[in-house]
Amino acid sequence: MADLAEVRIGSRALKRVFASHGYHRRVTRVKPFLTAATKSKRQAWGEKYQDWAVEDWQDVIWSDECAFSVGNKPGTVWVTRRPGEEYLEDCLVPKFPRLTTVMVWGAIYRDLKGPLVIWDTAN
């Protein structure tokens, strides 16, 4: 059995070694948490409609909602990764649903905008 030599390396030298292999410190991306079942459903949806023409999509009403949590700012999370790896599971911080105070909903259809609906969920 060989003796292991003690190696001392400074943080700047370590950063240079990682950088030489393409790794850099980056703030993690935040995205909604998706289960395997949800990912599978999204894949199936995309495959079902992949051949739609622009004219088909013009007849779709698009809507979305957003919830705002007041006074709850998480700390910054850092990850060491290579360029192009920002959406790998190990390089993400999942965004879980949580109690909120305000919710906003809106919709668009072709060149028309629907009303912006705001709910105060505290009531």
C-alpha positions in Angstrom: 0.0 0.0 0.0 1.4 3.3 -1.0 1.6 6.4 1.2 -0.4 9.3 0.1 1.4 12.6 -0.1 -0.2 15.6 1.4 -1.1 18.1 -1.3 -1.7 21.7 -0.6 -3.4 23.9 -3.1 -4.9 27.4 -2.8 -8.4 28.3 -3.9 -7.2 30.4 -6.8 -5.1 27.5 -8.2 -8.0 25.1 -7.7 -10.3 27.5 -9.7 -7.7 27.6 -12.5 -7.5 23.8 -12.7 -11.3 23.5 -12.8 -11.5 26.3 -15.4 -8.9 24.5 -17.6 -11.3 21.6 -17.7 -14.3 23.9 -18.5 -15.9 24.1 -15.0 -16.9 27.5 -13.6 -18.9 28.6 -10.6 -22.4 29.8 -11.6 -25.6 30.7 -9.8 -28.1 27.8 -10.2 -31.1 28.1 -12.5 -34.5 27.8 -10.8 -37.2 25.9 -12.5 -40.5 24.2 -11.5 -40.0 20.8 -10.1 -41.1 18.2 -12.6 -41.7 14.5 -11.7 -40.9 11.7 -14.2 -44.7 11.4 -14.9 -45.0 15.1 -15.7 -42.0 15.0 -18.0 -43.5 12.0 -19.8 -46.8 13.8 -20.3 -45.1 16.9 -21.6 -43.1 14.8 -24.1 -46.3 13.1 -25.3 -48.1 16.4 -25.7 -45.2 17.8 -27.8 -45.1 14.7 -30.0 -48.9 14.9 -30.5 -48.8 18.5 -31.8 -45.3 18.5 -33.4 -46.8 18.6 -37.0 -49.3 21.5 -36.4 -48.9 24.4 -38.8 -48.8 28.0 -37.8 -52.5 28.3 -38.8 -53.4 25.6 -36.3 -51.6 27.4 -33.5 -53.3 30.7 -34.3 -56.6 29.2 -33.0 -55.2 28.4 -29.5 -55.9 30.6 -26.6 -52.7 30.8 -24.5 -53.0 31.5 -20.8 -50.6 31.5 -17.8 -50.6 32.3 -14.1 -48.0 33.5 -11.7 -47.9 33.5 -7.9 -46.0 36.0 -6.0 -44.7 35.3 -2.5 -44.1 38.6 -0.6 -41.0 38.8 1.7 -39.6 35.3 1.1 -36.4 35.6 -0.8 -34.2 32.4 -0.8 -30.4 32.7 -0.6 -28.2 32.3 -3.6 -27.2 28.8 -4.5 -24.0 28.2 -6.5 -23.0 25.2 -8.6 -19.8 24.3 -10.4 -20.6 23.3 -14.0 -19.5 23.5 -17.6 -21.2 25.7 -20.2 -24.4 24.1 -21.5 -25.0 22.1 -18.3 -27.2 24.8 -16.7 -30.4 22.6 -17.1 -29.0 19.3 -16.0 -30.8 18.0 -12.9 -27.7 18.2 -10.8 -27.3 21.9 -11.7 -30.8 23.1 -10.8 -32.7 24.3 -7.7 -36.2 22.9 -7.9 -39.0 25.4 -7.4 -41.7 23.9 -5.2 -45.2 25.4 -4.9 -45.6 27.3 -1.6 -48.2 29.5 0.1 -48.5 32.8 -1.7 -50.2 36.1 -1.2 -51.0 37.3 -4.7 -51.8 35.4 -7.9 -52.0 36.9 -11.5 -53.6 35.3 -14.6 -53.7 36.4 -18.2 -54.4 35.1 -21.7 -53.7 36.0 -25.3 -55.4 34.9 -28.6 -53.8 35.9 -31.9 -53.2 39.6 -31.5 -55.7 40.1 -28.6 -54.9 40.3 -24.9 -57.3 39.1 -22.3 -57.8 40.9 -19.0 -55.1 40.7 -16.3 -56.8 39.0 -13.4 -55.3 39.6 -9.9 -56.3 37.5 -6.9 -55.3 38.4 -3.3 -55.2 35.0 -1.8 -54.7 36.3 1.7 -58.5 36.9 2.0 
